[in-house]
């Protein structure tokens, strides 16, 4: 309107407002009429120009916003690039850089911006950088080179750098963009490749096996010295020689069929016959690998196996001879079984010993013939373990079964070998102990059979001088027969077998009895091994002992397995600490020692705080690593005479002996707490995990180990209830606290039926207007026996017992009922916020229950908000995503409660459909005195708004807090500044008061 008034003034006319428009009263003068006409045209132009300016300003603002968004996007992109990136003006002033460049210089990007090279680097580096910049600006073309950059800590880095000029839309150079890639890793790889090639060459040239490279046609391209020695040809003669000139077998290794197989399978293995230059043949084993290069090559490894072939043929002849011998041995049962435990060999002695003829036994199963029913499964497992896993069956006395059902006592040993088809066969050599012959006859009968037995045999004279050893002895001990014949049997002594055991041995055999037991002996090379020995005197015809016969089985692996079993039974497999069983045994022993010495003992029960959150949010592998590192810290805190054990999960026991006073225990407990203040480095991330400790003292609290552990456990839970990261000594009051919990649980079970619950409401206030726009429903419980029980006490118990499900439904029903009334009476858009527990949220029926309550009370979904904590989301149950999606589809809002107190709240906000986040009151408490908390709250509000979320601040108690939150543009607030939680009737009065105030 001002433009019209100004124009009218210029025309010297009168304006009269009529119907919100301006009519112009003019004089009759034609001149004035002309002026009027021109003025009208001018007015139209001015109005159009004004509108265009407004439109241009709006477009400019929009373009500015787009430009800012693109700028932020570009910065995010270059910050994600691992190479260093920077850009300068033509005057050499840094205009910006990415995060990698800033981290290299150990500065923030804003500390680099608007500075020159001389501000950041030494003079020598600065001059080199300026010279490169000058080249780019003068030549107007990219510059590439390797540059050394030395950072402030003195470390030099080499980069492959490219600097490029950047121009404006007119082609004028405005500055330089630089990109650098760290070359240290590439140079390291090149060095490693050269070293690997040298190593490969050395290995091939010194290998005992022959090695050659051939073409696809089988012509030799390269060979090592071993192949030269093997064939008798010189290196010069071998190069370009067709391999078929050396090979004499019918199936040439470079036949078309073999070449196709090698190409298809990439490798080929076979045996063949090669001809030496001198004409004689030798057996070889060939392994061929196909290299799928452009030309195609074969890598061939050739091993001379002539000796092995000859040995195998000799073994076959020997096996035939020994089979005949075994068949004719009258007193030793020899049975042969295939890999399925079916009889393949059954000598005459076996017929006599077990009552089955050879014809009856052949093809029958071992377990069906001679194994008593109770032991069959055990025997089958042992045989399979030997054949499949190489776990030998030790020689031992067994009670087997005769064909007539009677028992047969035998000393049984076993041999496992492969037949000509490379299939496993087991041979059992059973000695009838019930009809034992004279020792001399037994030794004579066994002298041949024992050669192939895995049992080591030593025959000595009465003075313990060795007269005979078998091949098993040589194989096991490492001594040859010539080494030991004539030597004392004590040559095998290791010094580790107790002298008392040797005394028992000699006492037994000296009185003519057989002795058996375990000895820890030493091999020729010094290695220690275990043997199960059966040693007996051999008598002559008149009953005089003339020799001693020792049959011994190497049981080293069995003993190692036994030790492993003991280790597994008594030690925690993850941390290596004593487990619960061993810890209690050690505690019992330490208490006995303390009783004798009149000393005190302290039992500390330690638990990692929030370990479940670590496990659930970061993964079990991180949790396991945390336990391992925690165990190491605890071990380093105590002396060697004390003990650290793992009871299970994240629970540890520490036993301190020789304690003079509780003050000593406090010093150690404090030291443990301080050790856990230091961050743990887990998978390249730092994590602080505090601990809660409970302490019980012997004999002050109890003299029973299990009771002491229970008391320390109670004290630990007391520490957790008192805020964690602390320690407490056990008192009888702690037992009262446990009894209190049991009473609360007992009363809680029927509290809903007794109508003891009441729903309170705390106002939800709009920060800007300070008006109540909704409420949060909060549960209160008053019991006839317990009085008023706080939610902090009964809600966790309700969660653990599952009672939270019906209780939660009750709260929703009451809250919806009240909300509907207040919407009709006070505010149609009155909002209600209801807390949903993790267990309640994960129920399959939760969504159906919510829909039913919404339908029952006819509440609009936009007025309902469900508050969940991070604990709802932690375990990754698929039903969580399903329920969140269903709630979002229904239209009910979802709020992240206690924001900022968990591990992954931000990631959850981005991953799930939240509408609101509630900043925990712990951050609000100190925002007026702690700049850090103020900054955190401001960041949370800004982030929430950036994610299109409404932000609620909890725990507002002062006007100063309120005004700060208002200045930060927080949306809503709760707290005692506005009102404490109120019963329904009192909350209605508060709403009524607000309505009356608004009407006045």
SULKA-V708742 format. One record per backbone hydrogen bond with DSSP energy under -0.5 kcal/mol. NH is the residue of the N-H (numbers start at 1). CO is the residue of the C=O. E is the energy in kcal/mol with one decimal. If there is no record, write none. Layout:
# SULKA-V708742
nh;co;e
NH;CO;E
NH;CO;E
This chain:
# SULKA-V708742
nh;co;e
5;1;-2.2
6;2;-2.6
7;3;-2.0
8;4;-2.5
9;5;-2.2
10;6;-1.7
11;7;-1.6
12;8;-0.7
12;9;-0.8
13;8;-1.6
14;25;-1.0
16;23;-1.6
18;21;-2.8
21;18;-1.8
23;16;-1.7
23;21;-0.6
25;14;-1.6
25;23;-0.6
26;24;-0.7
33;29;-2.2
34;30;-2.2
35;31;-2.5
36;32;-2.9
37;33;-2.1
38;34;-2.4
39;35;-3.0
40;36;-2.5
41;37;-1.8
42;38;-2.7
43;39;-3.1
44;40;-2.1
45;41;-2.1
46;42;-2.6
47;43;-2.5
48;44;-2.3
49;45;-2.5
50;46;-2.2
51;47;-2.2
52;48;-2.3
53;49;-2.2
54;50;-2.1
55;51;-2.4
56;52;-2.8
57;53;-2.4
58;54;-2.1
59;55;-2.5
60;56;-2.6
61;57;-2.4
62;58;-2.4
63;59;-3.0
64;60;-2.4
65;61;-2.0
66;62;-2.4
67;63;-2.9
68;64;-2.2
69;65;-2.3
70;66;-2.8
71;67;-2.5
72;68;-2.4
73;69;-2.6
74;70;-2.9
75;71;-2.3
76;72;-2.3
77;73;-2.2
78;74;-2.5
79;75;-2.0
80;76;-1.1
80;77;-0.6
81;78;-1.0
84;180;-2.0
86;178;-2.1
87;96;-2.2
88;176;-2.6
89;93;-2.5
90;174;-0.8
92;89;-1.9
94;115;-3.0
95;87;-3.0
96;87;-1.2
98;85;-2.3
102;98;-1.9
103;99;-2.8
104;100;-1.9
105;101;-1.8
106;102;-0.5
106;103;-0.6
107;102;-2.7
111;108;-1.5
112;108;-0.7
112;109;-1.1
113;109;-2.2
114;94;-3.8
115;112;-1.7
119;116;-1.2
120;116;-0.6
120;117;-1.3
121;117;-2.9
126;122;-2.6
127;123;-2.5
128;124;-1.6
129;125;-2.4
130;126;-2.7
131;127;-2.3
132;128;-2.0
133;129;-2.4
134;130;-2.7
135;131;-1.8
136;132;-1.9
137;133;-2.3
138;134;-2.6
139;135;-2.8
140;136;-1.3
141;136;-0.6
143;163;-2.5
145;161;-2.2
147;145;-0.5
147;159;-2.8
149;147;-0.5
149;157;-3.2
150;148;-0.5
151;149;-0.6
151;155;-2.3
154;151;-2.3
157;149;-2.3
159;147;-2.9
160;181;-2.7
161;145;-3.0
161;159;-0.8
162;179;-2.5
163;143;-2.6
164;177;-2.7
166;175;-2.3
168;172;-2.1
171;168;-1.9
174;166;-2.8
175;166;-1.2
176;88;-1.7
177;164;-3.1
178;86;-3.2
179;162;-2.3
180;84;-2.5
181;160;-1.7
183;158;-2.5
184;158;-0.6
187;183;-2.5
188;184;-2.0
189;185;-2.3
190;186;-2.4
191;187;-2.2
192;188;-2.2
193;189;-2.6
194;190;-2.2
195;191;-2.3
196;192;-2.9
197;193;-2.5
198;194;-2.1
199;195;-2.6
200;196;-2.9
201;197;-2.5
202;198;-2.4
203;199;-2.8
204;200;-2.7
205;201;-2.5
206;202;-1.7
207;203;-0.9
207;204;-0.5
210;302;-3.0
212;300;-2.2
213;222;-2.7
214;298;-2.2
215;219;-2.3
216;296;-0.6
218;215;-1.6
220;241;-2.2
221;213;-3.9
222;213;-1.7
224;211;-2.2
228;224;-1.6
229;225;-2.7
230;226;-2.1
231;227;-2.0
232;228;-2.0
238;234;-1.9
239;235;-1.8
240;220;-3.6
241;238;-2.4
243;218;-2.8
245;242;-1.9
246;243;-1.6
247;243;-2.1
248;273;-2.9
249;273;-0.8
252;250;-1.2
255;252;-1.6
259;255;-2.6
260;256;-2.3
261;257;-2.2
262;258;-2.7
263;259;-2.4
264;260;-2.3
265;261;-3.0
266;262;-1.9
268;288;-2.9
270;286;-2.1
272;284;-2.4
274;282;-2.7
275;246;-2.8
276;274;-0.5
276;280;-3.2
277;231;-2.8
279;276;-2.0
282;274;-2.3
284;272;-2.6
285;303;-2.5
286;270;-3.3
287;301;-2.2
288;268;-3.5
289;299;-2.5
290;266;-2.4
291;297;-2.9
292;290;-0.7
293;291;-2.2
297;291;-1.8
298;214;-2.3
299;289;-2.9
300;212;-3.0
300;298;-0.6
301;287;-2.6
302;210;-3.1
302;300;-0.5
303;285;-2.3
305;283;-1.9
305;303;-0.7
306;283;-0.7
309;305;-2.7
310;306;-2.5
311;307;-2.4
312;308;-2.6
313;309;-2.4
314;310;-2.3
315;311;-2.6
316;312;-2.3
317;313;-1.9
318;314;-2.6
319;315;-3.1
320;316;-2.0
321;317;-1.9
322;318;-2.8
323;319;-2.4
324;320;-1.7
325;321;-2.0
326;322;-3.4
327;323;-2.2
328;324;-1.2
328;325;-0.6
329;325;-1.1
333;331;-0.5
333;430;-2.3
334;332;-0.5
335;333;-0.5
335;428;-2.2
336;345;-2.7
337;426;-2.9
338;342;-2.3
341;338;-2.4
343;364;-2.5
344;336;-3.1
345;336;-1.6
347;334;-1.9
348;327;-1.0
349;329;-0.6
351;347;-1.5
352;348;-2.2
353;349;-2.8
354;350;-2.7
355;351;-1.8
361;357;-2.1
362;358;-2.4
363;343;-2.0
364;361;-2.4
366;341;-2.4
369;365;-1.3
369;366;-0.6
370;366;-1.8
371;366;-0.7
372;370;-0.5
375;372;-1.5
376;372;-0.5
376;373;-1.2
379;375;-2.5
380;376;-2.7
381;377;-2.3
382;378;-2.1
383;379;-2.6
384;380;-2.4
385;381;-2.4
386;382;-1.9
387;383;-2.6
388;384;-3.0
389;385;-1.8
390;386;-1.2
391;385;-1.6
392;390;-0.9
394;392;-0.6
396;412;-1.9
398;410;-3.2
400;398;-0.7
400;408;-3.2
401;370;-2.9
402;406;-3.4
403;354;-2.2
405;402;-2.1
408;400;-3.0
410;398;-2.6
410;408;-0.5
411;431;-2.0
412;396;-2.7
412;410;-0.7
413;429;-2.1
415;427;-2.5
417;425;-2.6
419;423;-2.5
422;419;-2.2
425;417;-3.2
426;337;-2.6
427;415;-3.2
428;335;-2.7
429;413;-2.8
429;427;-0.5
430;333;-2.9
430;428;-0.7
431;411;-2.0
432;331;-0.7
432;430;-0.5
433;409;-1.7
433;431;-0.8
434;409;-0.9
436;433;-0.8
440;539;-0.7
442;438;-2.6
443;439;-2.7
444;440;-2.6
445;441;-2.9
446;442;-2.3
447;443;-1.1
449;445;-0.6
450;446;-2.9
451;448;-1.2
452;449;-1.0
453;450;-1.1
456;552;-3.5
458;550;-2.4
459;468;-2.8
460;458;-0.5
460;548;-2.6
461;465;-2.2
462;546;-0.8
464;461;-2.0
466;487;-3.2
467;459;-3.5
468;459;-1.8
470;457;-1.5
474;470;-1.6
475;471;-2.9
476;472;-2.6
477;473;-2.9
478;474;-1.9
483;480;-0.6
484;480;-1.1
484;481;-0.6
485;481;-2.4
486;466;-3.0
487;484;-2.9
489;464;-2.2
491;488;-1.9
492;489;-1.5
493;490;-1.9
494;520;-0.8
501;498;-0.8
502;498;-1.3
503;499;-2.2
504;500;-2.1
505;501;-2.3
506;502;-2.6
507;503;-2.7
508;504;-2.0
509;505;-2.5
510;506;-2.1
511;507;-1.0
512;509;-1.2
513;508;-2.1
515;535;-3.5
517;533;-1.9
519;531;-2.6
521;519;-0.8
521;529;-2.3
522;492;-2.7
523;527;-3.2
524;477;-2.7
526;523;-1.5
529;521;-2.5
531;519;-2.4
532;553;-2.8
533;517;-3.0
533;531;-0.7
534;551;-2.5
535;515;-3.3
536;549;-2.2
538;547;-3.2
539;537;-0.5
540;544;-2.3
543;540;-1.9
546;538;-3.0
547;538;-1.5
548;460;-2.1
549;536;-2.9
550;458;-3.0
550;548;-0.5
551;534;-2.6
551;549;-0.5
552;456;-3.8
552;550;-0.6
553;532;-2.3
555;530;-1.8
555;553;-0.6
556;530;-0.6
559;555;-2.5
560;556;-2.7
561;557;-2.6
562;558;-2.4
563;559;-2.7
564;560;-2.5
565;561;-2.5
566;562;-2.4
567;563;-2.8
568;564;-3.0
569;565;-2.3
570;566;-1.5
571;567;-2.2
572;577;-3.8
576;572;-2.0
578;644;-0.8
579;570;-2.4
583;579;-2.9
584;580;-2.4
585;581;-1.9
586;582;-2.9
587;583;-2.4
588;584;-2.5
589;585;-2.2
590;586;-2.8
591;587;-2.3
592;588;-1.9
593;589;-2.4
594;590;-2.4
595;591;-2.1
596;592;-1.9
597;593;-2.3
598;594;-1.0
599;594;-1.9
600;659;-1.0
601;698;-1.8
602;656;-2.5
603;696;-3.1
604;602;-0.5
604;654;-3.2
605;603;-0.5
605;694;-3.3
606;604;-0.6
606;652;-2.9
607;692;-2.3
608;650;-1.5
609;690;-2.7
611;608;-1.0
614;610;-1.6
615;611;-2.6
616;612;-3.0
617;613;-2.8
618;614;-2.4
619;614;-0.6
619;615;-1.2
623;619;-2.0
624;620;-2.8
625;621;-2.0
626;622;-2.3
627;623;-2.0
628;624;-2.1
629;625;-2.4
630;626;-2.6
631;627;-2.4
632;628;-1.8
633;629;-2.1
634;630;-2.2
635;631;-2.3
636;632;-1.7
637;634;-1.3
638;634;-0.8
638;635;-0.6
642;639;-1.1
643;655;-2.1
645;653;-3.0
646;578;-2.3
647;645;-0.6
647;651;-2.0
648;651;-1.1
651;648;-2.4
652;606;-3.2
653;645;-2.9
654;604;-2.5
655;643;-2.6
656;602;-2.8
656;654;-0.5
657;655;-0.5
659;600;-2.4
664;661;-1.0
665;661;-0.9
666;662;-2.3
667;663;-2.0
668;664;-1.7
669;665;-2.9
670;666;-2.7
671;667;-2.1
672;668;-2.2
673;669;-2.2
674;670;-2.3
675;671;-2.2
676;672;-1.5
677;674;-1.3
678;674;-0.7
678;675;-0.6
680;687;-3.6
682;680;-0.8
682;685;-3.3
683;681;-0.5
685;682;-0.7
687;680;-2.4
689;687;-0.6
692;607;-2.5
693;726;-2.5
694;605;-2.7
695;728;-2.2
696;603;-2.5
698;601;-3.4
701;697;-3.2
702;697;-1.1
708;704;-2.5
709;705;-2.1
710;706;-2.2
711;707;-2.7
712;708;-2.5
713;709;-2.1
714;710;-2.3
715;711;-2.4
716;712;-2.0
717;713;-2.2
718;714;-1.8
719;715;-1.9
720;716;-2.0
721;717;-2.4
722;718;-1.2
723;720;-1.4
724;719;-2.3
728;693;-1.5
730;695;-3.2
734;731;-1.1
735;731;-0.6
735;732;-0.5
736;732;-1.4
737;733;-1.9
738;734;-1.9
739;735;-2.5
740;736;-2.2
741;737;-2.0
742;738;-2.0
743;739;-2.2
744;740;-2.7
745;741;-2.5
746;742;-2.2
747;743;-2.5
748;744;-2.3
749;745;-1.2
750;747;-0.8
751;748;-0.9
752;748;-0.5
754;750;-2.1
755;752;-1.1
756;751;-2.3
758;780;-2.5
760;758;-0.6
760;778;-3.7
761;982;-3.0
762;776;-2.0
764;774;-3.0
765;763;-0.6
765;973;-2.7
766;771;-3.0
767;765;-0.6
767;971;-2.2
768;971;-0.5
770;766;-2.7
771;766;-0.6
773;764;-2.7
773;771;-0.5
774;764;-1.2
775;831;-1.8
776;762;-2.4
777;833;-2.9
778;760;-3.0
780;758;-2.5
781;789;-0.7
782;756;-1.6
783;787;-2.9
787;783;-2.3
789;781;-2.5
789;787;-0.5
793;790;-1.1
794;790;-2.1
795;791;-2.6
797;793;-0.6
798;794;-2.5
799;795;-2.4
800;796;-2.4
801;797;-2.2
802;798;-1.0
802;799;-0.5
803;798;-0.7
804;798;-1.7
805;802;-1.4
807;803;-1.9
808;804;-2.9
809;805;-1.8
810;806;-1.9
811;807;-2.1
812;808;-2.1
813;809;-2.2
814;810;-2.5
815;811;-2.8
816;812;-2.5
817;813;-1.9
818;814;-2.3
819;815;-2.5
820;816;-2.5
821;817;-1.5
822;818;-2.4
823;819;-2.5
824;820;-1.8
825;821;-2.2
826;822;-3.2
827;822;-1.8
830;827;-1.6
831;773;-2.0
832;863;-2.6
833;775;-2.8
834;865;-2.4
835;777;-0.6
836;867;-2.8
841;837;-2.6
842;838;-1.6
843;840;-1.1
846;843;-1.3
849;845;-2.4
850;846;-2.5
851;847;-2.5
852;848;-2.2
853;849;-2.2
854;850;-2.4
855;851;-2.4
856;852;-2.5
857;853;-2.3
858;854;-1.1
859;854;-1.1
863;860;-1.9
864;861;-1.7
865;832;-2.4
866;893;-2.5
867;834;-2.9
867;865;-0.5
868;866;-0.5
868;895;-2.6
872;869;-1.6
873;869;-0.5
873;870;-1.2
874;870;-0.9
876;873;-1.1
880;877;-2.0
881;877;-0.7
882;878;-1.8
883;879;-3.0
884;880;-2.8
885;881;-2.5
886;882;-2.3
887;883;-2.7
888;884;-2.3
889;885;-2.5
890;886;-2.3
891;887;-1.6
892;887;-1.4
893;861;-0.5
893;864;-2.2
895;866;-2.8
896;916;-2.6
897;868;-2.9
897;895;-0.8
899;918;-2.8
901;898;-1.6
908;904;-2.1
909;905;-2.2
910;906;-1.6
911;907;-1.3
912;908;-2.2
914;912;-2.2
915;894;-3.3
916;894;-1.7
917;950;-2.3
918;896;-2.9
919;917;-0.6
919;952;-2.7
920;899;-1.4
923;920;-1.8
924;920;-0.8
925;921;-2.2
927;924;-1.5
929;926;-1.3
930;926;-3.2
931;929;-0.6
934;930;-2.1
935;931;-2.7
936;932;-2.3
937;933;-2.7
938;934;-2.5
939;935;-2.4
940;936;-2.4
941;937;-2.5
942;938;-2.5
943;939;-2.8
944;940;-2.6
945;941;-2.5
946;942;-2.3
947;943;-1.4
948;945;-1.8
949;944;-3.2
950;915;-2.3
952;917;-2.5
953;972;-2.2
954;919;-1.8
954;952;-0.5
956;974;-2.9
957;955;-0.5
962;958;-2.0
963;959;-2.7
964;960;-2.1
965;961;-2.4
966;962;-2.2
967;963;-2.2
968;964;-1.5
969;966;-1.4
970;965;-2.5
971;951;-0.7
972;951;-2.4
973;765;-2.3
974;953;-2.2
977;956;-2.4
978;975;-1.4
979;975;-2.4
982;761;-2.6
987;983;-2.4
988;984;-2.1
989;985;-1.7
990;986;-1.9
991;987;-2.2
992;988;-2.5
993;989;-2.4
994;990;-1.8
995;991;-2.2
996;992;-2.4
997;993;-2.4
998;994;-1.9
999;995;-1.6
1000;996;-1.3
